[in-house]
C-alpha cells in the first residue's frame, strides 16, 4: 500500500509538471513560451501539426491527472476518520428540565425600604 501511495504521488507530480510545460508550449496570441524556440523552430520541432499533438497530449495528461487524483483521494481516505469526526466532542443528549416539586414562594420585601 505504501508503494502504491508513493507511485501515485510521483505520477501526480510528473503530470503536474508535464501539463504545465505542454500548456505553456501551446500557441497563443502572444506565442507564450513557444517564442523561446524561435519563430520557425517550434513548428519544425513538433511538425506542421504541432497544435494537434500538443492538444492531444494535454487531453491525455489531464485525464491521467484526474484519475490519479481520484485514486489518491480514495487511498488516503480509506480507514481514516475525518477531522470533523475525530475532533467533535461527545455531547450528552438534551433532556427537558424536571418540574419543581413546590411552586416558588414570593419573597417578602425587607422592612425599612420605601416603595416607589
N, C-alpha and C positions, 0 to 999 in steps of 0.2 A: 504494500500500500504506500509506503514511503517512496519507493521507486516511481510509482505512478504519479504521485504528487509532484515530485521533483521534475519528472519528464514533462508533465503538463505545464509547470511553471516556466520551464525552459522554452517550450513551444510557444507559450504566450508572449514571452519577451521577444523571441525571434519574429513572431508575427507582427508585433507592435513596431519593431524596428524596420522590417521589410515593408510594411504598409506605409509607414511614414516616408520611406525612401521612394517607393513607387508613386505615391500621391504627389510628392514634390517633383518627380521627374516628368509628370504629365504636362502636356502643353496647355498653357493658359493664355489669357490675354497679354500678360506681360512676360510670358515664357517661363516664369518660375525658375527652378534650379536647372531646367533644361538648357538655359543660356550658358551654363558652366561648360557644356560640351562644345560650345561654338555654334555658329549658325547652321552649318550642314552636318556637323559631327553627330548630332542627336539622331538624325534620320538615318545616317549610314550605320550607326551603332545598332539600332533595332530594326532597320529595314524601312521600306516605304510605308508599311502599316504599323508604325510604332504606336499610334494611339490605340489600335485594336489590341495589340499584345499587352500594353500596359493596362488597358481596361479589363481584359480577361484576367490578368494577374491580380488586379485589385479585387475583383469579384471573388476569385478563388481564395485569396488570403483572408478576405473579410469573412467568408463562410467558415474557414478553418478557425479564425479568431472567435467567432460567435459560438461555434460548437465547443471549442476548448474552454471558453469562459463558463458555459453551462456545466460542463463536466467538472471543472474546478469548483463551482458552486456546490454541486452535489457532493463531491468528495469532502470538502471542508465542512459541510453542514451535517454530514452523517454521524449520528450518535452523540452529537453535542447539543447542549441546551443553548437557547438564545440568551443574550444578555438580559433581556426583559424577564425571562423565566427565572434566571438564576439570581437576579437582584430584587425580585419582588418579595417584600416581607409577608409572612403569613398573617392574615388578618382574621381575628375571630368573627364568627357570624354576628350580625346585628340582631339584637333582641329588643322587644318592646320593654320599656321600664315598668317595673312592678308598681301596682297601685298602692298608695299609702294605706296603712291599716286604719288610722284615725284621721279625720279631717283636721286641717291645721286650725289652731286656736288663735283668735285675734289677740294681738299684743296690746296691753293697756299702755297709754301714754304716761311717761314719767310725771310725777307730781311737780308742780312748780314751773311748768312751762306754759306759756300762753299760746292759745291757738290763734292763728291769723285768719 
